[in-house]
Amino acid sequence: MSTIAFIGLGIMGGPMAVHLVNAGHTVTGYNRTPEKAKPLAAAGGRVAESIAGAVPGAEVVALMVPDSSDVQDVLTGDDGVFAHAAPGTLIIDFSSIRPDVTRELAAEASRRGLRYLDAPVSGGEAGARNAALSIMVGGDGDAFEAARPIFDAVGKTVVHVGPSGSGQTVKAANQLIVAANIEALAEAVVFLRAYGVDLEAALDVLGGGLAGSAVLAQKRANMLTHSFEPGFRVELHHKDMGIVTSAAREAGVVLPLGALVAQLVASANATGDGGLDHSALLRGVERLSGTA
């Protein structure tokens, strides 16, 4: 069992930290909003008032924060992780950020004698709560094996996909596929409603054929009931699509569908839906169709 500092206890990080406590690890958590640390405390974890209060003595430091700049601040700030982690500490970044930023941070960690893995996750709030996340890991193979007990406590599908930055690259591809699937499902729902089809029955049969997907299974209820309580917010998917389009441009590859879906997600964010679940892309299709 490991002594773990867990930075970021929001929708995803909070349940993950609780699973680590339940697996027998010693977990100290920190979140900028103290209220979000209550589930960890209730599960038997310790809550720190700062990064400096969480990191010293930890064998592993895990992060789950929103964006590249947040990870940079947490790690490289004057009172951040790098300033307090002992040599040999394993840093696991579960956040979804830019691959180039990850490679820079991994190189800096190595210079400081720290081990670093980028390990973004897929599965949303449900996956975090059920310890069923898909985890795509970039970094050194030995560090990956050392982190196995931690990954196994929070995830179901755990794969080492290559060197530093590879996890973030695979996560960007994941977000491209998910966004395209949600948009296609949203358009199908609007199309079916326009013809007065029994929508629930239609989604049942579509889900049993080649059109079936995890997106259809998980997001159909949101679209049927028009309720978009966030499991994964539009504003975060907007951030991720920016990573996709930027990384594609850097690699010199063309993603025609990705560019279009990125603009549709950007529209949803710009029109005030950023705080809703990403299944709220349905609202954008409805607006364009005049049925909102």
C-alpha positions in Angstrom: 0.0 0.0 0.0 1.2 3.5 -0.8 1.1 6.9 0.9 -0.7 9.1 -1.7 -1.2 12.9 -2.0 -4.3 13.5 -4.2 -4.6 17.0 -5.6 -8.0 17.9 -7.1 -11.1 16.3 -5.5 -13.9 17.4 -7.9 -16.4 15.3 -9.9 -13.7 12.8 -11.0 -10.9 13.2 -8.4 -13.1 12.9 -5.3 -14.5 9.4 -6.0 -11.0 8.3 -7.2 -9.4 9.4 -4.0 -12.1 7.6 -2.0 -11.5 4.3 -3.9 -7.8 4.6 -3.1 -8.7 4.8 0.6 -11.0 1.9 0.3 -8.2 -0.1 -1.3 -6.1 0.4 1.8 -3.9 3.3 0.7 -3.1 6.2 3.0 -4.5 9.2 1.2 -4.1 12.9 1.9 -6.2 15.1 -0.3 -6.2 18.8 -1.2 -8.7 20.8 -3.1 -9.0 24.6 -3.6 -12.7 24.3 -2.6 -12.5 22.6 0.9 -16.2 21.5 0.7 -15.3 19.0 -2.1 -12.9 17.2 0.3 -15.7 16.1 2.6 -16.3 12.7 0.9 -12.6 11.8 1.3 -12.6 12.8 5.0 -15.8 10.7 5.5 -14.1 7.7 3.9 -11.1 7.9 6.3 -8.7 10.1 4.2 -6.9 13.1 5.5 -7.5 16.6 4.2 -4.7 19.1 3.8 -5.1 22.9 3.6 -2.4 23.3 0.9 -0.3 21.4 -1.5 2.6 21.9 0.9 0.5 20.1 3.6 -0.3 17.2 1.4 2.8 16.3 -0.5 5.7 15.9 2.0 6.1 12.2 2.9 3.9 11.0 0.0 5.3 8.2 -2.2 2.8 9.0 -4.9 1.3 12.4 -5.9 -1.9 12.1 -8.0 -3.5 15.0 -9.9 -6.9 15.5 -11.3 -7.4 19.1 -12.3 -9.1 20.8 -15.3 -6.5 22.1 -17.7 -2.8 22.4 -18.7 -2.3 25.7 -16.8 -3.8 24.1 -13.7 -1.3 21.2 -13.9 1.6 23.6 -14.4 0.5 25.7 -11.4 0.1 22.7 -9.2 3.5 21.2 -10.1 5.7 24.1 -10.8 4.3 26.9 -8.5 6.5 28.4 -5.8 4.7 26.2 -3.2 3.8 23.4 -5.7 4.5 19.7 -5.9 8.0 19.9 -7.4 9.0 22.1 -4.4 7.9 19.6 -1.9 8.2 16.1 -3.4 11.2 14.0 -2.4 13.4 12.4 -5.1 11.9 9.1 -6.3 8.3 10.3 -5.8 5.9 9.0 -8.5 3.7 11.7 -10.0 0.6 10.5 -11.8 -1.4 13.1 -13.7 -4.9 11.9 -14.3 -5.9 15.3 -15.9 -6.5 15.7 -19.6 -4.0 18.3 -20.9 -1.9 19.1 -23.9 0.7 16.4 -24.9 3.5 19.0 -25.4 2.9 20.4 -21.9 3.0 16.9 -20.5 6.3 16.2 -22.2 7.8 19.4 -20.8 6.6 18.6 -17.3 7.9 15.0 -17.5 11.3 16.2 -18.5 11.4 18.7 -15.6 10.3 16.0 -13.2 13.1 13.7 -14.4 15.6 16.5 -13.9 14.4 16.7 -10.3 14.8 13.0 -9.7 11.0 12.3 -9.9 9.1 9.8 -11.9 6.2 11.0 -14.0 3.2 9.3 -15.7 0.5 11.0 -17.8 -2.6 8.9 -17.2 -5.8 10.7 -18.4 -9.0 8.8 -18.0 -12.3 8.1 -19.8 -15.6 7.1 -18.4 -16.9 10.3 -16.9 -18.4 10.7 -13.4 -20.1 7.2 -13.6 -16.7 5.6 -14.4 -15.0 7.4 -11.5 -17.8 6.5 -9.0 -17.8 2.8 -10.1 -14.0 2.5 -10.3 -14.5 1.5 -14.0 -12.4 4.2 -15.7 -10.4 3.5 -18.9 -6.9 4.8 -18.2 -4.4 5.5 -21.0 -0.9 5.8 -19.6 2.2 7.5 -21.0 5.7 7.3 -19.5 8.4 4.9 -18.3 7.4 1.2 -18.2 8.9 0.6 -14.8 7.0 3.5 -13.4 3.8 2.2 -15.0 4.2 -1.2 -13.2 4.9 0.6 -9.9 1.6 2.5 -10.3 -0.4 -0.6 -11.1 -2.0 -1.0 -7.7 -3.2 2.6 -7.9 -4.6 2.3 -11.4 -6.3 -1.0 -10.5 -8.1 0.7 -7.6 -9.8 3.4 -9.8 -9.9 1.8 -13.3 -11.1 -1.2 -15.2 -9.2 -0.9 -18.5 -5.6 0.2 -17.9 -3.1 0.3 -20.8 0.5 1.6 -21.2 0.4 3.3 -24.6 3.9 4.7 -24.9 6.4 7.3 -23.7 5.5 10.6 -22.0 2.7 12.4 -23.7 1.3 9.3 -25.3 -1.5 9.0 -22.7 -2.6 12.6 -23.5 -2.5 11.9 -27.2 -4.7 8.9 -26.9 -7.1 10.9 -24.7 -7.3 13.6 -27.3 -8.3 10.9 -29.8 -10.8 9.6 -27.3 -12.4 13.0 -27.0 -12.6 13.4 -30.7 -14.5 10.1 -31.0 -16.8 10.8 -28.1 -17.7 14.3 -29.3 -18.5 13.0 -32.8 -20.6 10.2 -31.4 -22.6 12.6 -29.1 -23.2 15.0 -32.0 -24.3 12.1 -34.3 -26.7 10.8 -31.5 -28.1 14.3 -31.0 -28.8 14.8 -34.7 -30.4 11.3 -34.8 -32.7 12.2 -31.9 -33.8 15.5 -33.5 -34.4 13.7 -36.8 -36.4 10.9 -35.2 -38.5 13.4 -33.2 -39.3 15.3 -36.4 -41.0 12.2 -37.8 -42.9 11.3 -34.6 -41.1 8.0 -34.1 -41.3 6.3 -30.7 -37.9 7.6 -29.6 -37.3 5.2 -26.8 -38.1 2.2 -29.0 -36.0 3.6 -31.8 -32.9 4.0 -29.5 -33.5 0.5 -28.2 -33.2 -1.0 -31.7 -30.3 1.3 -32.8 -28.4 0.4 -29.6 -28.7 -3.3 -30.5 -27.1 -2.9 -34.0 -24.0 -1.4 -35.5 -25.1 2.1 -34.4 -24.9 1.0 -30.8 -22.1 2.6 -28.6 -21.2 3.4 -25.1 -22.2 7.0 -25.9 -25.7 5.9 -26.9 -26.1 3.7 -23.8 -24.9 6.4 -21.4 -26.3 9.5 -22.9 -29.7 8.4 -24.3 -31.5 9.1 -20.9 -30.2 12.7 -20.9 -31.5 13.3 -24.4 -34.8 11.5 -23.7 -35.5 13.6 -20.6 -33.7 16.7 -21.7 -31.8 16.7 -18.4 -28.1 17.6 -18.6 -26.8 17.4 -15.0 -23.0 17.4 -15.7 -21.1 14.1 -15.7 -18.6 15.7 -18.1 -19.1 19.4 -18.8 -19.3 21.0 -22.3 -16.7 23.5 -21.2 -14.2 20.7 -20.5 -14.9 19.0 -23.8 -14.5 22.4 -25.5 -11.0 22.5 -23.9 -10.3 19.0 -25.1 -11.3 19.7 -28.7 -8.9 22.6 -28.6 -6.2 20.1 -27.7 -7.2 17.8 -30.6 -7.2 20.5 -33.2 -3.9 22.1 -32.0 -2.2 18.7 -31.8 -3.4 17.8 -35.3 -2.1 21.0 -36.7 1.3 20.4 -35.0 1.4 16.9 -36.5 0.4 18.1 -40.0 -2.7 15.9 -40.2 -6.2 16.9 -41.3 -9.3 16.1 -39.2 -12.3 17.5 -41.2 -15.0 16.0 -38.9 -13.0 16.9 -35.9 -12.8 20.5 -36.9 -16.5 20.7 -37.5 -17.4 19.0 -34.2 -14.9 21.3 -32.4 -16.9 24.3 -33.7 -20.2 22.8 -32.6 -18.8 22.2 -29.1 -17.5 25.7 -29.1 -20.9 27.0 -30.1 -22.5 25.1 -27.2 -20.0 26.6 -24.8 -20.4 30.1 -26.2 -24.2 30.0 -26.0 -24.2 29.3 -22.3 -24.2 25.5 -22.1 -20.7 25.2 -20.8 -21.7 24.0 -17.4 -24.1 21.3 -18.7 -23.2 17.7 -19.6 -21.7 17.3 -23.0 -24.9 15.5 -24.1 -26.3 19.0 -24.2 -25.0 19.2 -27.7 -28.6 18.1 -28.4 -29.6 21.7 -27.6 -27.4 23.0 -30.3 -28.9 20.8 -32.9 -32.4 21.9 -31.7 -31.4 25.5 -32.0 -30.2 25.0 -35.5 -33.4 23.1 -36.4 -35.7 25.7 -34.8 -37.1 23.2 -32.3 -35.4 24.5 -29.2 
